[in-house]
């Protein structure tokens, strides 16, 4: 497929050059000392008093030489490994919401490690999801186990790639230790590092933080894949201009990409963004707005300019329930990003922006992701597919209903939805007038009432629990 | 903007050639005698016994020479004239549903001429709609006024272009007479023919009907613009193959396009389709399926190959209420079609495929159409838009919230939705937990409770009613 484009190659080049001008003349405020040191070592000018780092253009251009075009998400089960852009669209849950819509009460509450276990099981079962980015925080986590209380239930119940972040290096080391334990040894883990790391080290405008930057440096030094998302918010942390926000965000991406390449040339990376425009009527974080999709499209064009996989948080909704808004915000922005060439879609399961996980939304997002994958497939060209013989055989005025060809191909041509209803109204009226939400809740119940085939073996689980005393239970437990 | 593409130029050429093969070797069954005569006169082979018409490739290629790249929808008020593709996306209501969801009872019932008056008023007020294709039939129409009972309330309450079809030439002539009366004279009307004509003369597979074909010939001979929509349904009336359905539909488009060019070389036309894949589990008409969008994208690519404006019925939903499904089916398919280069979107107001008009859906579709128009605008490139001076002024770690630039540009950068909520959950919980549907119903009420500024003057109305005795009242009357 050829992708939709806003810019000519010359315009993309100018946006790149403007980003270089920003990095050269305005610079990046870097709060992490190690990062400042790395930047200085590689030719940047560092003001040790203010922490301001300025990038000569040739330094950035030098780093660009070692950008690589692929990024792999490794899974506990190798059949679920996913490579960007080969497996595009790679569909990921949106992550780290503090809350969940309780499936029993319908009310929002703090999420727990048991919720993570349930969600991990669900995502493992939903065919359109490629990566489980741990959807929620765990309010029941022991204070010294904040992060493994999330990764343990996730990994225990899901054999697809698991992705998330950690607040501290100590937490990150515990999570890696969990990985080693599951893999059997550190060496075995490093061969297939099935914990996938993501941070937001850049705080717009043009600032690099301490802790997330530290994690990115730590992982990159160890040869483990990690990438970051850039999140400018026009009107608050970036210019009230789509092009201005794109350009500043692009400069921020380049700064972070340079850090990775300075530490380890050829380190894989994703050009990941969640660029938004604030709703200045109220200051609301409008992550479901169409401008989020437009900015995602524009960044994707720049990612192609650099030949780096692209994507990010796209398909979020500001809706507080799975109403029409939740459908069209997620649907329009993801379709737009896909056709602009986006590879990675953190699109699944959240309501209220990034605030709360909802099971019905996850089921619907799976369905929308299946639809996106159909669009990606598009219309494949082949001589046989033209069906000239069949069209002749059936002839003008004939029927294709009983043709053998129809029977043979009906399952492969169209996606058969579970959430979208296609009843005529008369049938619908007598069969309970179900909405898409009703059907999605039913489907979540159906899946989560089964046994989880992906669950850790008793043996593996005993080994993990022996290694980490006081671990949360981490088992899926469905009572809706 | 550069559009997304499935096909290379060589593949598009092959699809074109395969369509020529279909028209040459298989042919078109033409039930309308005048059409057969026209085809014969221009070099086609006509079997007078069967009505089968075969097209030598050079005949089609000859007709192609006079295809024109623009199509104009004329409005009663010239400011609302819309030209394809210049004003893309041109957003149109979906039309001719038999039923309406009653705004008072919420139940489906037969639609009436008063409903048409209300809908016309609403569409006139909703900024994203460019053309009012009369959404419903009028169950209260006198038997001899089937069509003017629809066109009169539509034209009386809407100054945007009004579009629909008629079942017979007699009805068509009455509708044109209505146009002459409103314009003041036949001559005045012909200068600005604000009734816009659309038919479905091709019945898949490869058949041309009697009545709609007659209307197309009638209008084209008179120099009035008219176009048709091609509606193959894979698995029932076309091959269970996206490419096969595209190719056969493309042949059907060419046959109809040839008829127009044979009658009047240079007659404007739209490559309009509603190509679908049947849900073979039940035989359901899956007009909301993602395959409808994919086929629309593919046809759009062929339309560009012929340099003809493109579009059709895109954005329909199979949902029976404005739930999430209604949002993502409409949203995803329209976004996909837009980025493939679609110009015309018959997307507004219907539920259950083409069965019932719903006010809330029309309001939501207006909002989605506003979002599509933002995507169309995309990210405009300019040196000033890069905001380099502003980024320098605010600096790393600064805030854009109070910048004069933010104040000056906030209304032009982002679309401010009325249906999509952006409250935080705590606010949402205490302010009635409104869904998108609730807000859309409120907005319809707000608009339709006003006076209609577009309504005919008393003088004009008296003139029209004197000319057509026993006309329906045709006035908007809102009691929700």
Boltz contact constraints between the chains, C-beta under 6 A:
constraints:
  - contact:
      token1: [A, 1]
      token2: [B, 6]
      max_distance: 6.0
  - contact:
      token1: [A, 2]
      token2: [B, 5]
      max_distance: 6.0
  - contact:
      token1: [A, 3]
      token2: [B, 4]
      max_distance: 6.0
  - contact:
      token1: [A, 4]
      token2: [B, 3]
      max_distance: 6.0
  - contact:
      token1: [A, 4]
      token2: [B, 4]
      max_distance: 6.0
  - contact:
      token1: [A, 4]
      token2: [B, 339]
      max_distance: 6.0
  - contact:
      token1: [A, 5]
      token2: [B, 2]
      max_distance: 6.0
  - contact:
      token1: [A, 6]
      token2: [B, 1]
      max_distance: 6.0
  - contact:
      token1: [A, 6]
      token2: [B, 378]
      max_distance: 6.0
  - contact:
      token1: [A, 6]
      token2: [B, 379]
      max_distance: 6.0
  - contact:
      token1: [A, 11]
      token2: [B, 381]
      max_distance: 6.0
  - contact:
      token1: [A, 18]
      token2: [B, 386]
      max_distance: 6.0
  - contact:
      token1: [A, 22]
      token2: [B, 391]
      max_distance: 6.0
  - contact:
      token1: [A, 26]
      token2: [B, 392]
      max_distance: 6.0
  - contact:
      token1: [A, 29]
      token2: [B, 396]
      max_distance: 6.0
  - contact:
      token1: [A, 29]
      token2: [B, 397]
      max_distance: 6.0
  - contact:
      token1: [A, 108]
      token2: [B, 425]
      max_distance: 6.0
  - contact:
      token1: [A, 205]
      token2: [B, 396]
      max_distance: 6.0
  - contact:
      token1: [A, 206]
      token2: [B, 396]
      max_distance: 6.0
  - contact:
      token1: [A, 207]
      token2: [B, 396]
      max_distance: 6.0
  - contact:
      token1: [A, 207]
      token2: [B, 397]
      max_distance: 6.0
  - contact:
      token1: [A, 235]
      token2: [B, 400]
      max_distance: 6.0
  - contact:
      token1: [A, 235]
      token2: [B, 406]
      max_distance: 6.0
  - contact:
      token1: [A, 236]
      token2: [B, 400]
      max_distance: 6.0
  - contact:
      token1: [A, 236]
      token2: [B, 401]
      max_distance: 6.0
  - contact:
      token1: [A, 239]
      token2: [B, 387]
      max_distance: 6.0
  - contact:
      token1: [A, 239]
      token2: [B, 390]
      max_distance: 6.0
  - contact:
      token1: [A, 240]
      token2: [B, 406]
      max_distance: 6.0
  - contact:
      token1: [A, 240]
      token2: [B, 409]
      max_distance: 6.0
  - contact:
      token1: [A, 240]
      token2: [B, 410]
      max_distance: 6.0
  - contact:
      token1: [A, 240]
      token2: [B, 413]
      max_distance: 6.0
  - contact:
      token1: [A, 241]
      token2: [B, 385]
      max_distance: 6.0
  - contact:
      token1: [A, 241]
      token2: [B, 387]
      max_distance: 6.0
  - contact:
      token1: [A, 242]
      token2: [B, 379]
      max_distance: 6.0
  - contact:
      token1: [A, 243]
      token2: [B, 379]
      max_distance: 6.0
  - contact:
      token1: [A, 243]
      token2: [B, 385]
      max_distance: 6.0
  - contact:
      token1: [A, 243]
      token2: [B, 386]
      max_distance: 6.0
  - contact:
      token1: [A, 244]
      token2: [B, 387]
      max_distance: 6.0
  - contact:
      token1: [A, 247]
      token2: [B, 386]
      max_distance: 6.0
  - contact:
      token1: [A, 248]
      token2: [B, 391]
      max_distance: 6.0
  - contact:
      token1: [A, 277]
      token2: [B, 413]
      max_distance: 6.0
  - contact:
      token1: [A, 277]
      token2: [B, 414]
      max_distance: 6.0
  - contact:
      token1: [A, 279]
      token2: [B, 422]
      max_distance: 6.0
  - contact:
      token1: [A, 280]
      token2: [B, 410]
      max_distance: 6.0
  - contact:
      token1: [A, 284]
      token2: [B, 422]
      max_distance: 6.0
  - contact:
      token1: [A, 286]
      token2: [B, 422]
      max_distance: 6.0
  - contact:
      token1: [A, 290]
      token2: [B, 371]
      max_distance: 6.0
  - contact:
      token1: [A, 290]
      token2: [B, 374]
      max_distance: 6.0
  - contact:
      token1: [A, 291]
      token2: [B, 414]
      max_distance: 6.0
  - contact:
      token1: [A, 294]
      token2: [B, 375]
      max_distance: 6.0
  - contact:
      token1: [A, 298]
      token2: [B, 379]
      max_distance: 6.0
  - contact:
      token1: [A, 318]
      token2: [B, 422]
      max_distance: 6.0
  - contact:
      token1: [A, 320]
      token2: [B, 425]
      max_distance: 6.0
  - contact:
      token1: [A, 320]
      token2: [B, 428]
      max_distance: 6.0
  - contact:
      token1: [A, 322]
      token2: [B, 324]
      max_distance: 6.0
  - contact:
      token1: [A, 323]
      token2: [B, 435]
      max_distance: 6.0
  - contact:
      token1: [A, 323]
      token2: [B, 436]
      max_distance: 6.0
  - contact:
      token1: [A, 324]
      token2: [B, 322]
      max_distance: 6.0
  - contact:
      token1: [A, 324]
      token2: [B, 326]
      max_distance: 6.0
  - contact:
      token1: [A, 324]
      token2: [B, 327]
      max_distance: 6.0
  - contact:
      token1: [A, 324]
      token2: [B, 364]
      max_distance: 6.0
  - contact:
      token1: [A, 324]
      token2: [B, 436]
      max_distance: 6.0
  - contact:
      token1: [A, 325]
      token2: [B, 420]
      max_distance: 6.0
  - contact:
      token1: [A, 325]
      token2: [B, 436]
      max_distance: 6.0
  - contact:
      token1: [A, 326]
      token2: [B, 324]
      max_distance: 6.0
  - contact:
      token1: [A, 327]
      token2: [B, 324]
      max_distance: 6.0
  - contact:
      token1: [A, 327]
      token2: [B, 327]
      max_distance: 6.0
  - contact:
      token1: [A, 327]
      token2: [B, 328]
      max_distance: 6.0
  - contact:
      token1: [A, 328]
      token2: [B, 327]
      max_distance: 6.0
  - contact:
      token1: [A, 328]
      token2: [B, 331]
      max_distance: 6.0
  - contact:
      token1: [A, 328]
      token2: [B, 368]
      max_distance: 6.0
  - contact:
      token1: [A, 331]
      token2: [B, 328]
      max_distance: 6.0
  - contact:
      token1: [A, 331]
      token2: [B, 331]
      max_distance: 6.0
  - contact:
      token1: [A, 331]
      token2: [B, 332]
      max_distance: 6.0
  - contact:
      token1: [A, 332]
      token2: [B, 331]
      max_distance: 6.0
  - contact:
      token1: [A, 332]
      token2: [B, 335]
      max_distance: 6.0
  - contact:
      token1: [A, 332]
      token2: [B, 371]
      max_distance: 6.0
  - contact:
      token1: [A, 335]
      token2: [B, 332]
      max_distance: 6.0
  - contact:
      token1: [A, 335]
      token2: [B, 335]
      max_distance: 6.0
  - contact:
      token1: [A, 335]
      token2: [B, 336]
      max_distance: 6.0
  - contact:
      token1: [A, 336]
      token2: [B, 335]
      max_distance: 6.0
  - contact:
      token1: [A, 336]
      token2: [B, 375]
      max_distance: 6.0
  - contact:
      token1: [A, 339]
      token2: [B, 4]
      max_distance: 6.0
  - contact:
      token1: [A, 339]
      token2: [B, 339]
      max_distance: 6.0
  - contact:
      token1: [A, 352]
      token2: [B, 425]
      max_distance: 6.0
  - contact:
      token1: [A, 364]
      token2: [B, 324]
      max_distance: 6.0
  - contact:
      token1: [A, 368]
      token2: [B, 328]
      max_distance: 6.0
  - contact:
      token1: [A, 371]
      token2: [B, 290]
      max_distance: 6.0
  - contact:
      token1: [A, 371]
      token2: [B, 332]
      max_distance: 6.0
  - contact:
      token1: [A, 374]
      token2: [B, 290]
      max_distance: 6.0
  - contact:
      token1: [A, 375]
      token2: [B, 294]
      max_distance: 6.0
  - contact:
      token1: [A, 375]
      token2: [B, 336]
      max_distance: 6.0
  - contact:
      token1: [A, 378]
      token2: [B, 6]
      max_distance: 6.0
  - contact:
      token1: [A, 379]
      token2: [B, 6]
      max_distance: 6.0
  - contact:
      token1: [A, 379]
      token2: [B, 242]
      max_distance: 6.0
  - contact:
      token1: [A, 379]
      token2: [B, 243]
      max_distance: 6.0
  - contact:
      token1: [A, 379]
      token2: [B, 298]
      max_distance: 6.0
  - contact:
      token1: [A, 381]
      token2: [B, 11]
      max_distance: 6.0
  - contact:
      token1: [A, 385]
      token2: [B, 241]
      max_distance: 6.0
  - contact:
      token1: [A, 385]
      token2: [B, 243]
      max_distance: 6.0
  - contact:
      token1: [A, 386]
      token2: [B, 18]
      max_distance: 6.0
  - contact:
      token1: [A, 386]
      token2: [B, 243]
      max_distance: 6.0
  - contact:
      token1: [A, 386]
      token2: [B, 247]
      max_distance: 6.0
  - contact:
      token1: [A, 387]
      token2: [B, 239]
      max_distance: 6.0
  - contact:
      token1: [A, 387]
      token2: [B, 241]
      max_distance: 6.0
  - contact:
      token1: [A, 387]
      token2: [B, 244]
      max_distance: 6.0
  - contact:
      token1: [A, 390]
      token2: [B, 239]
      max_distance: 6.0
  - contact:
      token1: [A, 391]
      token2: [B, 22]
      max_distance: 6.0
  - contact:
      token1: [A, 391]
      token2: [B, 248]
      max_distance: 6.0
  - contact:
      token1: [A, 392]
      token2: [B, 26]
      max_distance: 6.0
  - contact:
      token1: [A, 396]
      token2: [B, 29]
      max_distance: 6.0
  - contact:
      token1: [A, 396]
      token2: [B, 205]
      max_distance: 6.0
  - contact:
      token1: [A, 396]
      token2: [B, 206]
      max_distance: 6.0
  - contact:
      token1: [A, 396]
      token2: [B, 207]
      max_distance: 6.0
  - contact:
      token1: [A, 397]
      token2: [B, 29]
      max_distance: 6.0
  - contact:
      token1: [A, 397]
      token2: [B, 207]
      max_distance: 6.0
  - contact:
      token1: [A, 400]
      token2: [B, 235]
      max_distance: 6.0
  - contact:
      token1: [A, 400]
      token2: [B, 236]
      max_distance: 6.0
  - contact:
      token1: [A, 401]
      token2: [B, 236]
      max_distance: 6.0
  - contact:
      token1: [A, 406]
      token2: [B, 235]
      max_distance: 6.0
  - contact:
      token1: [A, 406]
      token2: [B, 240]
      max_distance: 6.0
  - contact:
      token1: [A, 409]
      token2: [B, 240]
      max_distance: 6.0
  - contact:
      token1: [A, 410]
      token2: [B, 240]
      max_distance: 6.0
  - contact:
      token1: [A, 410]
      token2: [B, 280]
      max_distance: 6.0
  - contact:
      token1: [A, 413]
      token2: [B, 240]
      max_distance: 6.0
  - contact:
      token1: [A, 413]
      token2: [B, 277]
      max_distance: 6.0
  - contact:
      token1: [A, 414]
      token2: [B, 277]
      max_distance: 6.0
  - contact:
      token1: [A, 414]
      token2: [B, 291]
      max_distance: 6.0
  - contact:
      token1: [A, 420]
      token2: [B, 325]
      max_distance: 6.0
  - contact:
      token1: [A, 422]
      token2: [B, 279]
      max_distance: 6.0
  - contact:
      token1: [A, 422]
      token2: [B, 284]
      max_distance: 6.0
  - contact:
      token1: [A, 422]
      token2: [B, 286]
      max_distance: 6.0
  - contact:
      token1: [A, 422]
      token2: [B, 318]
      max_distance: 6.0
  - contact:
      token1: [A, 425]
      token2: [B, 108]
      max_distance: 6.0
  - contact:
      token1: [A, 425]
      token2: [B, 320]
      max_distance: 6.0
  - contact:
      token1: [A, 425]
      token2: [B, 352]
      max_distance: 6.0
  - contact:
      token1: [A, 428]
      token2: [B, 320]
      max_distance: 6.0
  - contact:
      token1: [A, 435]
      token2: [B, 323]
      max_distance: 6.0
  - contact:
      token1: [A, 436]
      token2: [B, 323]
      max_distance: 6.0
  - contact:
      token1: [A, 436]
      token2: [B, 324]
      max_distance: 6.0
  - contact:
      token1: [A, 436]
      token2: [B, 325]
      max_distance: 6.0
